[in-house]
Amino acid sequence: MKAQQPETQTLPGMKNGQKQAADSNNNVLDFSSTLKELRKHVPSELVRQRDGWRDRNGNMRTIEYIEWHTVADILDETAPNWAHSIKDIRVLGDVLIVTVAITIDGVTREGIGTGSSTTEMGIKKAEHDALKRAAVKFGIARELYKKEFDEFDRSERDRSEPRSQVQQQPAQRSDENAVPQEPIARSIADLITTKQLGMIRAISRERGIDADEECNALMNCKINELSRRAASFLIDRLQEHPQAASTMKRAG
């Protein structure tokens, strides 16, 4: 727990402006000390692991993270005067987007979390993820998020290799064509794009396919919940379907 700062006293001849400046300096020092404590590495026994994504070789990559209540415990111990509030709630299809703000010593930082808007667990997940992302901006478990981002970024760069290089590795290509293990987007940045959604609708109309049923059958979720990678997978699958006979007749 941080040391309690002595109260600033008004000395003879000290003006109000000087006292306010001294108070401000104390607050800055107090916050800097708190920030330094929050940025310390999280003990390994508090770190959890879960499946993340498959790399181009088909290997499952794990993600390290901490639970939301661990974040709250760290804040309680290091910055007992912390406070949080929900700043915004939005619904995008079946995806709930929550913005949470954390305030410490007068400094406020925000984070965004997503979850399913159709279940209570999804709503809780959105708030908890937002809380953790706001806490990361104060330094809590930042090294875990940085590690996750670096590994995912490296994996995406590997996937963007020229086609000729991919063709030289048929075993790896077949792994990439497998149904995504976690097709639902974990963040807004990873959510299916408008362009992908338009392509899915256009292909389904052209080939007479119910894209929503196809998505649910393949990945057990709705189209507007898909990650960008899962959306690309669905587009490839839809393009493999033969064109509907009635559509081909009209085109002739």
Sequence and secondary structure as in RCSB ss.txt:
>XXXX:A:sequence
MKAQQPETQTLPGMKNGQKQAADSNNNVLDFSSTLKELRKHVPSELVRQRDGWRDRNGNMRTIEYIEWHTVADIL
DETAPNWAHSIKDIRVLGDVLIVTVAITIDGVTREGIGTGSSTTEMGIKKAEHDALKRAAVKFGIARELYKKEFD
EFDRSERDRSEPRSQVQQQPAQRSDENAVPQEPIARSIADLITTKQLGMIRAISRERGIDADEECNALMNCKINE
LSRRAASFLIDRLQEHPQAASTMKRAG
>XXXX:A:secstr
           TT  HHHHHHHHHHHHHHHHHHHHHHHTS   GGG EEEEEEE TTS EEEEEE  HHHHHHHH
HHH TT EEEEEEEEEETTEEEEEEEEEETTEEEEEEEEEETTSHHHHHHHHHHHHHHHHHTTTTTHHHHHHHHH
HHHHHHHHHTS HHHHHT HHHHHHHTS  SS B SSGGGB  HHHHHHHHHHHHHHT  HHHHHHHHHSS GGG
BBHHHHHHHHHHHHHS   HHHHHHH 
